[in-house]
Amino acid sequence: MASQLVRIESAPDLVDQVYRRLLDAISEGSLAPGQRITQEDIAEQLAVSRQPVLQALRLLKKDGFVQDAPGRGLQVAPLDEAWTLNVYQVRGALDALAARLAARSKFRLDPKLLERGRKAARGRDVQAMIDADLAFHQALYTASGNPLIEQSAHQHWRHLRRVMGAVLQQSRQREAVWNEHEAIARAIAAGDADKAAKLTLAHTDQAAGNLLRQLPAILNPPQAKTR
Protein backbone atom coordinates (compact mmCIF):
# COMPACT_ATOMS: atom_id res chain seq x y z
CA MET A 1 0.00 0.00 0.00
CA ALA A 2 1.57 3.25 -1.18
CA SER A 3 -0.15 5.61 1.24
CA GLN A 4 1.42 6.50 4.56
CA LEU A 5 -0.63 6.64 7.75
CA VAL A 6 0.55 8.41 10.89
CA ARG A 7 0.99 6.19 13.94
CA ILE A 8 -1.37 6.56 16.87
CA GLU A 9 -0.86 5.85 20.53
CA SER A 10 -2.53 2.98 22.36
CA ALA A 11 -5.79 3.94 24.06
CA PRO A 12 -9.11 2.35 25.11
CA ASP A 13 -10.87 3.79 22.05
CA LEU A 14 -8.42 2.35 19.55
CA VAL A 15 -11.17 1.10 17.25
CA ASP A 16 -12.60 4.62 16.96
CA GLN A 17 -9.14 6.09 16.39
CA VAL A 18 -8.34 3.57 13.66
CA TYR A 19 -11.75 4.16 12.06
CA ARG A 20 -11.23 7.92 12.02
CA ARG A 21 -7.66 7.67 10.74
CA LEU A 22 -8.74 5.41 7.87
CA LEU A 23 -11.77 7.57 7.09
CA ASP A 24 -9.50 10.64 6.97
CA ALA A 25 -7.18 8.82 4.56
CA ILE A 26 -10.12 7.83 2.36
CA SER A 27 -11.51 11.40 2.45
CA GLU A 28 -8.14 12.93 1.61
CA GLY A 29 -7.63 10.48 -1.24
CA SER A 30 -4.43 8.97 0.13
CA LEU A 31 -6.45 5.76 0.19
CA ALA A 32 -7.89 5.87 -3.32
CA PRO A 33 -11.09 4.24 -4.63
CA GLY A 34 -10.38 0.64 -5.56
CA GLN A 35 -7.16 0.47 -3.55
CA ARG A 36 -6.67 -2.83 -1.75
CA ILE A 37 -6.14 -2.67 2.00
CA THR A 38 -5.01 -5.32 4.44
CA GLN A 39 -5.24 -5.63 8.21
CA GLU A 40 -1.55 -6.39 8.45
CA ASP A 41 -0.40 -3.33 6.53
CA ILE A 42 -2.70 -0.96 8.40
CA ALA A 43 -1.78 -2.42 11.78
CA GLU A 44 1.91 -2.00 10.96
CA GLN A 45 1.56 1.60 9.79
CA LEU A 46 -0.56 2.64 12.76
CA ALA A 47 1.52 0.60 15.23
CA VAL A 48 -1.50 -1.18 16.67
CA SER A 49 -2.63 -4.79 16.90
CA ARG A 50 -4.77 -6.37 14.19
CA GLN A 51 -7.87 -6.64 16.40
CA PRO A 52 -8.86 -2.92 16.46
CA VAL A 53 -8.04 -2.73 12.75
CA LEU A 54 -10.35 -5.67 12.05
CA GLN A 55 -13.19 -4.05 14.00
CA ALA A 56 -12.62 -0.66 12.35
CA LEU A 57 -12.67 -2.23 8.89
CA ARG A 58 -15.93 -3.99 9.72
CA LEU A 59 -17.46 -0.64 10.65
CA LEU A 60 -16.10 1.00 7.51
CA LYS A 61 -17.57 -1.81 5.43
CA LYS A 62 -20.92 -1.46 7.18
CA ASP A 63 -20.90 2.29 6.51
CA GLY A 64 -20.05 1.76 2.83
CA PHE A 65 -16.47 3.06 2.75
CA VAL A 66 -14.78 -0.27 2.04
CA GLN A 67 -16.00 -3.39 0.29
CA ASP A 68 -14.92 -6.90 -0.61
CA ALA A 69 -12.17 -6.93 -3.21
CA PRO A 70 -12.21 -9.29 -6.20
CA GLY A 71 -10.81 -12.61 -5.10
CA ARG A 72 -10.25 -11.89 -1.42
CA GLY A 73 -9.55 -9.07 0.99
CA LEU A 74 -10.95 -5.55 1.05
CA GLN A 75 -10.65 -2.44 -1.05
CA VAL A 76 -11.72 1.19 -0.78
CA ALA A 77 -15.25 1.47 -2.16
CA PRO A 78 -15.67 3.50 -5.36
CA LEU A 79 -17.36 6.88 -5.29
CA ASP A 80 -21.01 6.61 -6.31
CA GLU A 81 -22.33 9.66 -8.14
CA ALA A 82 -26.05 8.96 -7.69
CA TRP A 83 -25.69 8.17 -3.98
CA THR A 84 -23.61 11.27 -3.38
CA LEU A 85 -26.18 13.51 -5.06
CA ASN A 86 -28.87 11.98 -2.87
CA VAL A 87 -26.80 12.84 0.18
CA TYR A 88 -26.37 16.43 -1.02
CA GLN A 89 -30.13 16.77 -1.38
CA VAL A 90 -30.70 15.64 2.20
CA ARG A 91 -27.90 17.86 3.46
CA GLY A 92 -29.38 20.86 1.64
CA ALA A 93 -32.74 20.41 3.34
CA LEU A 94 -31.16 20.01 6.78
CA ASP A 95 -28.81 22.98 6.34
CA ALA A 96 -31.61 25.24 5.12
CA LEU A 97 -33.71 24.34 8.15
CA ALA A 98 -30.76 24.97 10.45
CA ALA A 99 -30.12 28.38 8.87
CA ARG A 100 -33.78 29.34 9.14
CA LEU A 101 -33.94 28.41 12.83
CA ALA A 102 -30.61 30.08 13.61
CA ALA A 103 -31.85 33.31 12.00
CA ARG A 104 -34.75 33.45 14.45
CA SER A 105 -32.27 34.14 17.24
CA LYS A 106 -30.06 36.33 14.99
CA PHE A 107 -27.13 34.04 15.69
CA ARG A 108 -23.73 35.61 15.12
CA LEU A 109 -21.14 33.24 13.75
CA ASP A 110 -17.66 33.41 15.26
CA PRO A 111 -15.60 35.40 12.68
CA LYS A 112 -12.66 33.08 13.37
CA LEU A 113 -14.53 30.26 11.63
CA LEU A 114 -14.63 32.27 8.42
CA GLU A 115 -11.00 33.32 8.80
CA ARG A 116 -10.01 29.71 9.35
CA GLY A 117 -11.93 28.62 6.27
CA ARG A 118 -10.41 31.25 4.00
CA LYS A 119 -6.93 30.42 5.23
CA ALA A 120 -7.50 26.71 4.55
CA ALA A 121 -8.88 27.50 1.09
CA ARG A 122 -5.65 29.27 0.18
CA GLY A 123 -3.53 26.31 1.27
CA ARG A 124 -3.04 22.76 0.07
CA ASP A 125 -4.16 20.82 3.12
CA VAL A 126 -7.37 19.13 1.95
CA GLN A 127 -8.17 17.81 5.42
CA ALA A 128 -7.93 21.35 6.83
CA MET A 129 -10.39 22.54 4.15
CA ILE A 130 -12.83 19.76 5.03
CA ASP A 131 -12.52 20.39 8.77
CA ALA A 132 -13.09 24.14 8.33
CA ASP A 133 -16.17 23.55 6.18
CA LEU A 134 -17.58 21.06 8.66
CA ALA A 135 -16.93 23.45 11.57
CA PHE A 136 -18.95 26.17 9.82
CA HIS A 137 -21.94 23.91 9.25
CA GLN A 138 -21.76 22.39 12.72
CA ALA A 139 -21.94 25.91 14.16
CA LEU A 140 -25.19 26.42 12.25
CA TYR A 141 -26.59 23.10 13.47
CA THR A 142 -25.84 24.08 17.07
CA ALA A 143 -27.30 27.55 16.58
CA SER A 144 -30.53 26.06 15.24
CA GLY A 145 -31.35 24.81 18.73
CA ASN A 146 -32.60 21.51 17.28
CA PRO A 147 -30.23 18.67 18.22
CA LEU A 148 -31.92 16.31 15.77
CA ILE A 149 -30.56 18.35 12.85
CA GLU A 150 -26.96 17.81 13.89
CA GLN A 151 -27.55 14.14 14.66
CA SER A 152 -29.12 13.57 11.25
CA ALA A 153 -26.53 15.62 9.37
CA HIS A 154 -23.62 13.86 11.05
CA GLN A 155 -24.64 10.59 9.44
CA HIS A 156 -24.39 12.12 5.96
CA TRP A 157 -21.28 14.22 6.53
CA ARG A 158 -19.12 11.10 6.77
CA HIS A 159 -19.88 10.44 3.11
CA LEU A 160 -19.73 14.10 2.15
CA ARG A 161 -16.25 14.42 3.62
CA ARG A 162 -15.08 11.78 1.21
CA VAL A 163 -16.44 13.33 -1.96
CA MET A 164 -15.41 16.78 -0.74
CA GLY A 165 -11.87 15.52 -0.42
CA ALA A 166 -11.89 14.26 -4.00
CA VAL A 167 -13.38 17.48 -5.38
CA LEU A 168 -11.30 19.90 -3.29
CA GLN A 169 -8.09 18.39 -4.64
CA GLN A 170 -9.05 19.83 -8.04
CA SER A 171 -11.50 22.62 -7.27
CA ARG A 172 -10.83 26.25 -8.18
CA GLN A 173 -13.91 27.45 -6.29
CA ARG A 174 -12.51 27.27 -2.76
CA GLU A 175 -12.64 31.01 -2.06
CA ALA A 176 -16.12 31.28 -3.59
CA VAL A 177 -17.39 28.72 -1.09
CA TRP A 178 -16.37 30.95 1.79
CA ASN A 179 -17.95 33.99 0.16
CA GLU A 180 -21.19 31.99 0.18
CA HIS A 181 -20.64 31.02 3.81
CA GLU A 182 -20.14 34.65 4.78
CA ALA A 183 -23.33 35.69 2.98
CA ILE A 184 -25.27 32.99 4.85
CA ALA A 185 -23.80 34.11 8.17
CA ARG A 186 -24.79 37.74 7.49
CA ALA A 187 -28.38 36.79 6.64
CA ILE A 188 -28.64 34.76 9.84
CA ALA A 189 -27.19 37.57 11.95
CA ALA A 190 -29.69 39.96 10.38
CA GLY A 191 -32.54 37.66 11.34
CA ASP A 192 -33.63 37.17 7.72
CA ALA A 193 -34.74 33.53 7.89
CA ASP A 194 -36.05 33.34 4.31
CA LYS A 195 -32.87 34.76 2.82
CA ALA A 196 -30.68 32.55 5.01
CA ALA A 197 -32.55 29.42 3.93
CA LYS A 198 -32.50 30.50 0.26
CA LEU A 199 -28.76 31.20 0.31
CA THR A 200 -28.08 27.90 2.05
CA LEU A 201 -30.02 25.92 -0.55
CA ALA A 202 -28.21 27.78 -3.34
CA HIS A 203 -24.90 27.01 -1.66
CA THR A 204 -25.70 23.30 -1.56
CA ASP A 205 -26.92 23.33 -5.17
CA GLN A 206 -23.67 25.00 -6.21
CA ALA A 207 -21.67 22.37 -4.36
CA ALA A 208 -23.66 19.61 -6.05
CA GLY A 209 -23.13 21.29 -9.43
CA ASN A 210 -19.37 21.41 -8.87
CA LEU A 211 -19.53 17.74 -7.98
CA LEU A 212 -21.36 16.86 -11.19
CA ARG A 213 -18.76 18.68 -13.27
CA GLN A 214 -15.72 17.20 -11.57
CA LEU A 215 -16.72 13.74 -10.36
CA PRO A 216 -16.71 12.04 -13.80
CA ALA A 217 -13.05 12.94 -14.21
CA ILE A 218 -12.34 11.67 -10.71
CA LEU A 219 -14.21 8.43 -11.31
CA ASN A 220 -12.55 7.89 -14.70
CA PRO A 221 -9.09 9.47 -14.63
CA PRO A 222 -7.32 9.66 -18.00
CA GLN A 223 -4.90 6.85 -18.65
CA ALA A 224 -1.24 7.73 -18.76
CA LYS A 225 0.03 7.98 -22.31
CA THR A 226 2.35 5.23 -23.44
CA ARG A 227 5.12 5.63 -25.96
Order of alpha helices (4+ residues) and beta strands (2+ residues): alpha-beta-alpha-alpha-beta-beta-alpha-alpha-alpha-alpha-alpha-alpha
